[in-house]
């Protein structure tokens, strides 16, 4: 599969794409390999050390990442996968 730029994902707007790029996630393939939870944690960690004025990720980014990977609307992701995604983020943040 070709390594395609993250900007081809309709579920991710310009701010989300910029946060991902700043964290070093620039391709759809990278995002697929990482998964939504790990990519979200990477962006969160990256933005924690970013200068003022840089967008900080909210949980909406997590829903959008999963939406981009699964093709489900982000609202459905937030409703149906909220708990599993939050548990995965917690596990990653704890070193899992």
C-alpha positions, 0 to 999 in steps of 0.5 A: 500500500502506498504511503499517503499523506495524512491530509487526504483524510477527510475526518481530520481538519487542518489543525488536527493535521498540523498537530499530527505533523508536529508530532511526526505523524505525516502519513496514513500508514504511520497513523494506521500502524500507531492506531488512534490511541497511540497517535493521540498520546504522541500528539498530547505529549508533543503539544505539552512541550510546544510553545504557547499559541500551539493548539492543544488536543482535546478528546475530539482529536481522539474521536477524529483519529479513530473515525479516520481509521475506521470510516465511522462518523466521529459522533458514533466513535465517541458514543460507541468506542469512548470507553475502550479508547480512553482505556487504551490511552490510559494504558499507553500513558502508564507505559503499556 
